[in-house]
Amino acid sequence: MAADYHNRIQRVHAAIHADPSAEHSLDDLADVAALSRFHFHRVFTAMTGETVADAVRRIRLKRAALALRGGDASVAEVGRAHGYPNPGSFSRAFRAAYGLSPSQFRKAREEQALPTYLAFKQGDPAMYPVTLSDQPARSVIGIAHRGPYPRMGETFQRLSDRLAAAGLWPQVRAMIAVYLDDPAIVAPDKLRGMAAVAVNGAAEAPRGFTTLDLVGGRYAVMRVSGPYAGLAAAYDWLYGTWLPHSGETPRDAPCYEQYVNTPLDTAPEDLRTDIFLPLAD
């Protein structure tokens, strides 16, 4: 089953190799991998240990190094052929990768080691408990978050204050966080999310709140025990180990977290978080 995901990632690498000077947008590469745009980059990074941008840069520079070593094209021509129309940017990127300028690399008598080819990370398939379940479609209410995800707790505090002011706490059934961006590719100050709650009998969002619809259907539900600081590693395992071995494909909808308890009355080591990954039917 993991071989299917290996093939998806290998297709992405082949597409980059085939045209190293192309833009290679995440949307285009997600299509090559036949994966949802919500999940493609997390799968790629979790499986390979590098971001798509890192992979594109590494492949471009390795192919450029081979061209410098074995061809007669000028440094500027080699740079343009590998996605660097500006000689200065090519030289800076090349020096950062190899410790030499392109011209120095070409003149060096000793062979310079080149980066290795694609390698997949290995993980323990049983590290976290995961169950498959059907979830109903539901609407949650909350407030938008913008900024670093570790500060989502501050957004939840504002949400708590608004719930108290509106007298809604007795109707709260679950606390939920939705993360709409991948922090590996979006600047911290531009990350989007939502601190939300599921409440009884809310047909529409009360004043001061926003409604978000969570799709129904099949989900992988992963239980994470311990401090919230460990959630990033849990996501990495979910996308890089469990998903490739599961035979499942993620649906085009975001993950969300549901908090079984809260730090207000629970020690960090006793916190429980369920991560819901939507799956294709």
C-alpha positions in Angstrom: 0.0 0.0 0.0 2.8 2.4 0.8 4.1 1.8 -2.7 1.2 3.7 -4.1 2.2 6.8 -2.2 5.8 6.3 -3.1 4.7 6.3 -6.7 2.8 9.5 -6.2 5.8 11.3 -4.8 8.1 9.8 -7.4 5.8 11.2 -10.1 6.2 14.7 -8.6 10.0 14.3 -8.6 9.9 13.2 -12.2 7.8 16.2 -13.2 10.3 18.5 -11.6 13.2 16.7 -13.2 11.5 16.9 -16.6 11.3 20.7 -16.6 13.5 22.2 -13.8 12.9 25.8 -15.0 9.1 25.5 -14.6 7.2 27.2 -11.8 5.9 24.0 -10.3 3.0 25.4 -8.3 1.7 23.3 -5.4 -1.7 23.0 -7.2 0.0 21.6 -10.3 2.1 19.1 -8.4 -0.9 18.1 -6.3 -2.6 17.1 -9.5 0.5 15.1 -10.6 0.3 13.3 -7.3 -3.5 12.9 -7.5 -3.8 14.2 -4.0 -6.1 16.9 -2.4 -4.6 20.4 -2.3 -5.4 20.4 1.4 -3.1 17.5 2.1 -0.6 17.1 -0.7 2.2 19.2 0.8 1.9 17.7 4.2 2.1 14.2 2.7 5.1 15.2 0.6 7.0 16.7 3.5 6.1 14.0 6.0 7.2 11.3 3.6 10.4 12.9 2.3 11.6 15.2 5.1 11.8 18.2 2.8 9.3 20.8 1.5 8.3 20.9 -2.1 10.3 24.2 -2.4 13.4 22.5 -1.0 13.0 19.6 -3.4 12.6 21.9 -6.4 15.7 23.9 -5.4 17.7 20.7 -4.7 16.8 19.2 -8.1 17.4 22.4 -10.0 20.8 22.9 -8.4 21.9 19.3 -8.8 21.0 19.3 -12.5 22.7 22.7 -12.8 25.8 21.2 -11.2 25.9 18.3 -13.6 25.5 20.8 -16.5 28.4 22.9 -15.2 30.6 19.8 -14.8 29.8 18.3 -18.2 28.8 21.1 -20.6 30.1 24.2 -22.3 27.1 26.5 -21.6 27.9 29.7 -19.8 27.0 30.0 -16.1 24.2 32.4 -16.9 22.8 30.0 -19.5 23.0 27.1 -17.1 21.2 29.2 -14.5 18.4 30.2 -16.9 17.9 26.6 -18.0 17.4 25.5 -14.4 14.9 28.2 -13.1 17.3 31.0 -12.2 16.9 33.9 -14.8 19.0 36.2 -12.6 22.7 35.2 -12.4 23.0 36.7 -9.0 20.2 34.6 -7.5 21.7 31.5 -9.2 25.1 32.1 -7.8 23.7 32.7 -4.2 21.6 29.6 -4.3 24.4 27.5 -5.8 26.9 28.7 -3.2 24.5 28.0 -0.4 24.1 24.4 -1.6 27.7 23.6 -2.6 29.9 26.1 -0.8 31.3 27.3 -4.1 30.1 29.7 -6.8 29.1 28.1 -10.1 32.3 29.3 -11.7 34.4 27.9 -8.9 32.6 24.6 -9.0 33.2 24.3 -12.7 37.0 25.0 -12.3 37.4 22.8 -9.2 39.6 19.8 -10.0 38.2 17.6 -7.2 34.8 16.2 -7.7 32.2 17.8 -5.4 29.7 15.5 -3.7 26.2 16.0 -5.0 23.0 15.7 -3.0 21.4 12.3 -2.8 18.3 11.2 -4.7 14.9 10.9 -3.2 14.7 8.9 0.0 11.5 8.1 2.0 11.4 8.4 5.8 10.5 5.3 7.8 8.1 5.4 10.8 6.5 3.0 13.2 3.0 2.1 11.7 1.6 1.6 15.2 2.8 4.8 17.0 -0.6 6.3 17.5 -4.1 4.7 17.7 -6.2 5.4 14.6 -9.8 4.4 14.0 -12.0 4.7 10.9 -15.4 6.1 11.5 -18.3 7.8 9.7 -19.0 11.3 10.9 -22.1 13.3 10.2 -21.9 16.7 8.5 -22.1 19.4 11.2 -21.8 23.1 11.6 -19.6 24.7 14.2 -19.4 28.3 15.4 -16.3 30.2 16.3 -14.0 33.1 15.5 -11.2 33.3 12.9 -7.6 32.9 13.8 -4.8 34.5 11.9 -1.1 34.2 12.9 1.2 31.5 14.3 -0.6 28.3 15.1 1.0 28.0 18.6 -1.0 31.1 19.5 -4.3 29.4 18.7 -4.8 29.3 22.5 -5.2 33.0 22.6 -7.9 32.8 20.0 -9.7 30.2 22.1 -9.5 32.5 25.1 -11.3 35.2 23.0 -13.8 32.6 21.9 -14.4 31.6 25.5 -15.0 35.2 26.5 -17.6 35.6 23.7 -19.3 32.4 24.6 -19.6 33.5 28.2 -20.9 36.9 27.2 -23.5 35.3 25.0 -24.5 32.8 27.6 -23.7 29.9 25.3 -21.4 27.8 27.4 -24.2 25.5 28.7 -24.9 24.5 25.0 -21.3 23.7 24.1 -20.8 20.0 23.2 -17.2 20.0 21.8 -14.2 22.3 21.3 -12.7 22.2 17.8 -9.8 23.8 16.0 -9.5 23.9 12.2 -6.2 24.7 10.6 -6.5 25.9 7.0 -2.9 26.3 6.0 0.3 24.3 6.1 2.9 26.1 8.3 5.7 24.6 6.2 4.7 26.8 3.2 2.7 29.8 4.7 4.4 32.6 6.7 3.5 32.4 10.4 1.7 35.8 10.4 -0.5 34.7 7.5 -1.6 31.3 8.8 -5.4 30.9 8.9 -7.5 28.8 11.2 -10.6 28.8 13.4 -11.3 28.3 17.1 -14.7 26.8 17.2 -17.3 24.9 19.3 -20.1 22.6 18.4 -23.3 23.8 20.2 -26.8 22.4 20.7 -29.5 23.8 18.5 -27.5 26.5 16.7 -29.2 26.9 13.3 -27.0 29.9 12.5 -24.1 31.8 14.1 -25.1 34.2 16.8 -23.8 37.8 16.5 -20.0 37.9 16.8 -19.5 34.4 15.7 -18.8 32.7 12.3 -20.2 29.4 11.1 -18.0 26.8 9.5 -19.4 23.6 7.9 -17.5 20.4 8.5 -18.1 17.8 5.9 -19.6 14.4 6.8 -18.3 11.1 5.6 -15.4 8.7 6.4 -12.7 9.9 8.7 -9.5 8.6 10.1 -9.5 9.6 13.8 -6.1 9.7 15.6 -6.0 10.0 19.4 -3.0 11.9 20.6 -2.1 11.8 24.3 0.1 14.4 25.9 1.0 18.1 25.6 -0.1 20.1 22.6 3.5 20.6 21.7 3.5 17.0 20.4 0.8 17.5 17.9 3.1 18.6 15.1 5.0 15.3 15.3 1.6 13.4 15.4 0.5 15.1 12.1 3.9 14.2 10.6 3.3 10.5 11.5 -0.3 10.6 10.3 0.6 11.9 6.9 4.0 10.3 6.5 3.5 6.8 7.9 -0.1 5.9 8.6 -1.7 7.3 5.5 0.8 5.7 3.0 0.3 2.3 4.7 -3.5 2.6 5.1 -4.5 2.3 1.5 -6.7 5.4 2.0 -6.8 8.7 0.1 -7.5 12.0 1.8 -10.6 14.0 0.8 -10.5 17.6 -0.4 -11.4 19.0 2.9 -9.3 20.2 5.9 -8.4 18.2 9.0 -9.7 19.4 12.3 -8.9 18.7 16.0 -11.4 18.0 18.7 -10.3 18.4 22.3 -11.3 15.7 24.7 -10.2 17.8 27.7 -8.6 21.1 28.2 -5.4 22.5 29.9 -7.7 24.5 32.3 -8.2 21.4 34.5 -5.9 18.8 33.0 -2.1 18.2 33.4 -0.2 18.4 30.1 0.7 14.7 30.1 -3.0 13.8 30.5 -4.4 16.0 27.6 -6.2 14.1 24.9 -6.7 15.4 21.3 -8.5 13.7 18.4 -7.3 14.6 15.0 -9.9 14.0 12.2 -8.5 13.4 8.7 -11.3 13.3 6.0 -11.1 10.3 3.7 -12.3 9.7 0.2 -15.3 7.3 -0.1 
